[in-house]
Amino acid sequence: MKVKLAKTAGFCMGVRRALEMVLSEANKDGGPLFTFGPLIHNNQVMKLLEAKGVVPVKDLSELKSGTVVIRAHGIPPQQRKALKASGLTIIDATCPRVARVQSIIRYHTHKGSDTVIVGEEDHPEVIALVGYSNGRAHVISRPEQVGGLPAMDKVIVVAQTTQERLNYEAIVRAIQKRFPQAEIFDTICEATQNRQEEIRSFAPQVDAIVVVGGYHSGNTRRLAQVSRSMDLPTFHVETETDLDKQKLASMEVIGITAGASTPNWMIKSVVREIEAIRSRKESATLRWLRDATRRLHQCNLMVAAGGFALSYAATLLSGRKPDLIHPLIASLYIYAMHVLNRFLDKGASTYNDPETASFYRKHRVGFMLSGLLAISGALSFAYSLGMAPFLAMLGLSILGSIYSIPIVPTSRRHLWRYSKIKDIPGSKTLSEALAWGAVIVLLPQLEPLKAPWIPVTLAFLFVISVVYIRSALFDIFQVQGDLIVGAETLPITLGEQRTLLLLKWILFAGGAILAVAGVLGLIPSLAYLLVLCYLSLALSLFTYERRWLYPGTRLETLIEGNLFLAGLLGLVWQVLP
């Protein structure tokens, strides 16, 4: 079934910021950690936080020590004052956009204005806003309630940041008729507005809308309301298990959006479940091709084959005569290390890709046996090339195996923050790139027949830059699950935007180095063709940035396709005169 996913689906800035602040604190193991009320309106995320020792509380009077987080909705100033007097450590995760509304209300009510707040009276954000009004606030949610407001000389109007745009505008028009002097502040969050507008743009393109998010989440419920107002069949679900597959199967194109408190892994699970539903016009061939591609990714056969293709291209670029044994060694090593680290890093994969994590648990024995056979095969082929390649492959295998295993004794861990190599910030992306470069380019240099060092160096830089960008993009897709388990990947360390900027610079530098080296004759003319790999990676990066594709099978295939592109370009260069 065809799925059209909203570009704006999932965490808004305020929720993402609050969750990152809580998870960063939880991963420090610095003592009791509490949130003043539920951090966000999503039961699944709250259960994950509780599993990490984050406890939501309503009454702080019995707490004697620890850290308390003010959630994104904010709190009234009276509660903030009580918090400061409690002696607890305070982390303020109030959304900056909510804080702006609080400031507007506080400033104008101190100057004698009354405030009309358009929102839900019992919503935590509105309760906090009322607290800043000095007793001069009136909460309404419908245009017909304007007539019940008292007479007021000076009036300001603000909105709960997640209000529905058309409803707010209707209320504002009614207020302006009764209070012409009213000062209007448009405080609806841009993320909320964009989500609602995107649903309206979906109307002529889809047969139905699925809204993913908590049933008690106000902004998620309003997304469903907007969809229904467009006369679209609308399904509000919390998880994929709530889908009405029988009704959806009679449709062709399904639009999917999600509330601001819905994590990526829940959206991904719903998307995959809907894609797996057979629509009336979907051919068996298309369905088989989609399922086969997904399985190739899950079994690590896609990345292993990509490693084979990249190794073939790098062999030609370094000036060596191509063969099958070196790409085969690289392919077997890459497969074995991916399988091994899937098991060792099972915590993050549970959140980043629940379907694949379940698939691994189901076929655990088969994957373990295939991984052992793959690394045994790589070692055997390396041994056939000589003792030096064998020892190098053995060393790389050991390093890959201990990446996720504690190597610092328990008694010494208090002296050193990182007990595993993977704990070092940003180490995952760099380690993977260097391992690929070592196996693909440096390992053959241990044999008697060596290639010139300049093309070897440039081929090494090509491989590690391509793999580094590939790995960093996957880390960006998986940042929410990695945050939960405390993995300090590159985008968690630098932030997503800085990571993307770094990747763009690597793309530019890598393409420029290849082109200049080709012009100077330092490497084979294949370098000109391989510049296309950087352009293809740039396309993958912009596809993600512009949300042309959502992280999933299609985007993963586009990124892995760059490895196959390198091999194809090498084959074309070798065959054509």
N, C-alpha and C positions, 0 to 999 in steps of 0.2 A: 504494500500500500504506500502511496506517495504521501510524504509528510512535509509540511511547510512550517519550519520552526521560527518563531519570532526572534529577531536579533536582540531584543531587549529582555528576553526571558531570564529569570534567575535573580541572584543577589543584586540588590541595588548598592550604591556606594556606602550608605550608612550601615546597612546590615553587614556587608563584607568587612567594613572597618571594625565594627563591634566584635564580630566573630574572630577576626584576626587578633584583636587585642586580648580577648579572653583566652584563645588557644596559645598565644605566645606566653601568657602568664602561666597557664596550666602546664605547659611543657617545661617550665623552669623548676617545677617541684618546690616552690617556695613557701608552702604552707597552705592552710585552708583557703579555698577560693569560693566566693559566693557571688551570685548575681541578684540584684534587687528586683525581684520578679523575674519571670521568664525572659531570657535574653531576646529571643525572637519567637514569633508565632509559628513554630514548626515542631511538631511532636517528635519526629525522627531525629532532628538535630539536637533537640533538648535531651533525648535519651543518650546520644553520643557524648554530649557534654557531661552528663551525670556519670557516664562510664569513666570519664577522665577526672572525676572528683569535683566537678563544678556543680555546686548546689544552689538552686534558686530558692530564695527566702522572701517572705513577706514581712516578717517581724524581726528587726535587728536587735531588739532589746536584750535577747539572751546571748548574743554573740560577744565574746570577750576578746578574740584576736582573729587575725586573718585579713584577707583582702576582699573588698566588695566592689563589684562592677556596676556602674550605672548604665542601664541598657540604652539602646538607640532611641527609644521613645522619650527619654528624659524623665525627670522627676520634678515635683513642685519644690520651690525654694525652702519651704518649711522642712521637708524631708531631707533636703541637702544639708541644711543647718544641723539637723539631728545626726546625720551621718558624720559630719565633721567633729561633732562633740563626742562621738562614740569611741574614738581612738583607733578605729579600723583604718587600714590603708585603703584609699579610694582610687579607683580607676574610672575616669569619666568617658564613657563610650557614647554619649549623646550624639546623635547625628548632627553634623554642622548645620544642615538645613532646618532641623527642628530647633536648634539653638538660635537660629536667626529669627524664627517666629516668636520665640520666648522673649528675645530682645525687643522686638517691635512692640509687643504687648506691654512689657515692663516700662518702656520709654513713654508711650502715649498715655497709659493709664496714670502714670505719675504726673502728667500734664493735664489731667482732668478728663480724658476721653473715656467713653465706655467702649467695650470691645464686643463685637459679635464674632463668635467662632463658629465656622461652618464645619461640622463634624459629628462624630458619634460621642454622645455625652459620657459613656462609660469606657471609652477607649483610653488606654494608658497615656497616649500622647496628648489627648485633649485634657485629661485630668491634670497633667503637668502644666499645660498652657494656662488653664484656669488659675493655677496657683500663682502665676506671675501677674495677675490682673488686679490685685489689691481689692478683690471683691466686686469688680466692675465688669464681669464677663457674663455673656448670655450665649448659650450653645443651642444652635438650631441645625436641622439636617434637611429640611424641606422648605420650598418657597412659601407654602401656605402658613408656615409658622411665623413669618415676618409680621403678620398682623397682630400676633400676641406679644410682641416686644413692647416694653414700656417706652414712654416718651423720653427722648434723649437729645441733648443739645449738641454734643460732640461725639461722633461715632467713627470708629475704625472697624474694618472688616478684614478678617484673616481666615485662612482655611487650614484644616488638618492637612498635613502634607500629602496624604494619600487619597484625598477626596476625588470624586469623579468630576471631570471638567465641566461637562454640560450642566450637571446639577448645580455646581457652584455658580456658574454664570447665570443660571435662572434665578438663584437666590439673590445674587448681587443686583440684578435688574429690579427685583421686588424691593430690595432695601433702598436703592437709589430713588425709587418712586416715593417711598415714605420718608426717607431721610436724604434729601438732595445734597446735603452738606457732607455726607459720609465719605470718609477717605478709604479707598479700596487698596488692599495689598494682595497681590497674586502670590500666594505662598505654597501653591501646589508644587510638589517636587517635579522637576523636569523628567526624572526617570518614570514617575507615575504617569505623567501626561504622555510620554512617548509610548509606554506600554498600551495605554488606552487607544491612542491614535493608530498604533500598529494593528490592533484588533479591527478597527474600522476599515483599515486598508485591506484586511484579509477578506472582507465580506464577499466581493465578487470572485475570489480566487479559490475558495474552499467550500466543502460541503458541510463542515462542522468544525467547532473549536473545542479543544481540550485544554482546560486550565488546570495547571498542576500547582498544588500548594495546600497549606493547612486549611481545614474547614473553618477554623476560628480566626484566620488571618483576614483582617479587614480589607487590605489592598487586594488580596487574592479574590475575595468575594466580589469586590467591585469590578474586577476584570471579567468575572462571569456575568455580572449584571450588564456591563457594556456589551458583551457578546450577545446576550439575549435581547438587548434593545435593538440589535441589528437583525433580529429575526433569524439568527443562526442557531441550529441545534447545538447546545452547549453542554459539556460534560466537565464538572468540577471534580477532580480526583486528588487524593493525597499521594497515592502510590500507584504503580502499574496494576496492582491487584484489584483496584477499584474500577478498572475500565470495563465498559459494557461492550465487549467484543462483538456480540451478535448484532448490535445496532451499527457499530462502526464498520463491520464487514460489508454492509450494503452501500458504502460510500466509496468515493475514489480518492479525494484529496482531503487530508485532515490538517487543520492549522493547530499548532501547539504554542501556548504561551505559559508563563509561570509567574507566580507572585514574587515579591522582592525578598521573601525569606525562604525561598526554595533552592536547595543546593544543586549543583550541577549533576551529581550522580543520580539524583531522583529524576531529574529531567531526562537524562540519558536513558535511564531504565524505561521510562514511559515511551520515549521515542522508539526504542528498539522493539518494545512490545507491540506498538502500533504498526511499525514497519513489517513485523512478522505476520500481521493479519492479512489474509489473502483477499484482495478486492475482486470485484467481478471481472475487470479487464486485465488483471495482472497475469502474465504468461508464466507457465511453469519454468521456462528457461530463465527468465529474469529473476524469479524467486530463487532458483537454484544458484545462479551466479552470485546473487547478493549473499546468500547463506554460505556459499563456498569461500567467498572473499573474507567474510567475517571469521570463519573457521581457520583460514590461513593465518590471519593475524593472531588469533587466540593460541594457535599451536606454535607460534614463532617461526613458522615456515616462510612467511613473507619476508621477515627481516633477515633470516638466514640466506634466502635466495638473493636478497638485495646485497648482502655482504659478498656473495660470490661475484655478482655483477660489478660491484665497486672494486673488488680486488683485481678483476680482469682489466678494468680501465686503468687502475693505478700501476699495474705491471707494464702496460704499454707506455704510460706517461713517464715512468722511471727509466725507460730505455731497455727493459729486459724483454727477452723473447717470451711470449705468452705460453702458458701451459695450463693444465687442469688441476695439478696437485696443489698449487699455492691457493687458488680460489677455493678449493675444496677444504683445505685446512682452515681458512678464514671462516667459511660457512659453518663448519662443524663447531668451531670454537664459539662463534657468536650464538649459535643455537643453544649450546650447552650452558653458556653464561646467562642467557636470558631465562632459560628454564630454572636454573639454580636460584637466581635472584628473585624470580616470581615466588618461589617457596619461602625464601628468607625474608622477603619484604611483603609478606601476605597482609599485614595490617593496612598499609596504604591502598593496596589493590582492592581490598574489600569495599572501600569507599569510592575509589576512582573508577573501578570497573567491576561492579558486583557480579555481572554475568560471567566474566572471564574468571574471577576468583572462584565462583561456584563450579565452573567447568574444570578448573585445576583440581579442586578438592575431589570431584567425581572421578577424575582420571589420574589421580596422584601417582599410583604405581607405574602406570604407563609412561608418564612424563619423567619420573625418576629414572626408569630404565633407559629411556631414549636419551636422556641427558648424559648418563654414564657412558652409553655406547658412543655418543657423539664426541665426548672429550677423549675417550679411549681411541677412537678413530683418528682424531686430530693429532694425538701424541704418536700414534703408530706411523702416520704419514710423515710427521716431522722427523721421527727417528730414521726413516728411510732416506732422509736428506742429509743426515749426519748427526753427530753427538751434540754439536753446538745448537742447531735448530731445535733438537729434542729438549735440551735443558732449558732453552729460552721458552719453549712452549709449556714446559712443566712449571716454570716460574710464573708465567702469565696466568696459568690455570689456578695456581695456588693463590695468587693475588686476587683473582676474580672470585675465588671461593670464600676468602676471608673478608671480602668487602663489607658484608653485612653482619659479620660475627665479631663479638667483643674480643679485642686483643689486649686490652689493658686489664691486669688482674683486679679483682673486686676490691682488694685491700688498698689499691693505688688510685682508684677512680676519683677519689676526692681531690687528688692533686692535678688531675687532667680532665678538662671538660669533655673531651671526646674519647669514648671507649671503643668506637668503631671508626673505620675509615669513612663510612657513609655519614657519620655525624659531622664531619668537617663541612662547613657551609659551602655549597656549590660544588662539592667534590664529585657528585654523581655524574654530572654532565661532562666534566673534564676527564674523569677516570675512564668513562666509556669511550670518549674520543681518542684518548691516548692508547687505550687497549686495542682499538680497531687499527689505529695507525701503526702500532708495533707489530701486530700480526700480519697486516696486509703489506706493509712497506719495509719494515726493518728486519723482520724475520728472514726474508730471502737474502739479505746482505750478510748473513752468517755463513752462507755457503761459499765454496771456493770461487765460483763465478760471480763476481760482484759487478753492480752497475755503477757508473760515475756518481760521485756524491752530490753534485749539484742537482741533477734531475731527481735523484732519490729524495733529497731534502724537499724539493718543490712538490713531489708526489705525496710526501708525508704531510706537508702543510695542507694540500688539497683534501686528503682523506680526513684529517682531524677537523678541518673547518666544516666540511659537509656533515660529518657525524655530530659535531658539537651543535650545529644549528638544528639538526634533526632532533637530538636528544633534548635540547632546551625547549623546543616547541612542545614536545610531549610533556615535559615538566610543567609548562604553563597550563596545559590542558588538565593536569592532575593536581593543581596547587591546593584545591580545597581538601582533598583526601590526605595529601602530604602534611598539611597544617594540622589535621586532627591527630596524626600519629607523631607529629613533632619532627618530621624530616626537613632538614634545612637545605632545600634545593635552591638552584640559582634564582628562580623568580621569587622565592620566599625571602631570600637574602637581599636581592637588589630591588624587588618589586617588579610587577609585570611590565610596566612601561619602560623602565630602564633596561630590563632584559631584552625587550624587543628592539630598543635603540642599539644595544650592544650587537645584537644579531645583524642588524642592518649594516653596521660598520664592518663586521666580519664579512658579510656578503660583498660589500664594495671592495674591501681590501683583497679578498680572495680572488675576485674576478680581475682586478687590476694587476695583481701579481702574475696570474696565469697569462694574461694578455701581453704584458711587458716581457715576461720570460720567453714567450713564443716569438715575439718580434726580435729579441736579441739572440734567438737560436739556442737558448740554454736547455730547452726541452723540446720534444717532438711537437710538430704542428697540431697534434691532437689537442694541445692546450686551448686552441681557439674554439674547438667544438665544446670542450668541457666547461667553458664559460657559460654555456647554456644551462648547466646544472645550477649555477648560482642564480641565474634568471628564473629557473623553475622553482628554486627554493624561495626566492623573493615572492613569486606568485603564491606559494603556499602560505607565506607569512601574511601577505596582504589579504588573502582569502579569509584567514582567521580574524585579522584586525577589522575587516569590513563586515564580518559575519556573513559572508557569502555561503560558507558551510559551517555547521556547528561541529565541535569536536565529536568525532564518531568514526564509523568505518570509512565513509567517503573521504573525509579530510585526512585520516590516517593513511589511506591508500595513496592519496595525492602526495603526501610527504615521503612515504616509502618509495613511491614511483621515481623519485630523484635518484635513488641508488641504481634502479634498473636503467634509467636514462643514461647514466654514466657508462654502464656496460654496453648499451646499445650504440652509443656514440663511439666507443672504442672499437666495436665490431665494424661499424660503417667506415671508420678511418682506416682500419686494417684491410678491409676488402676492397675499398675504392682506391684507385691509383692516385 
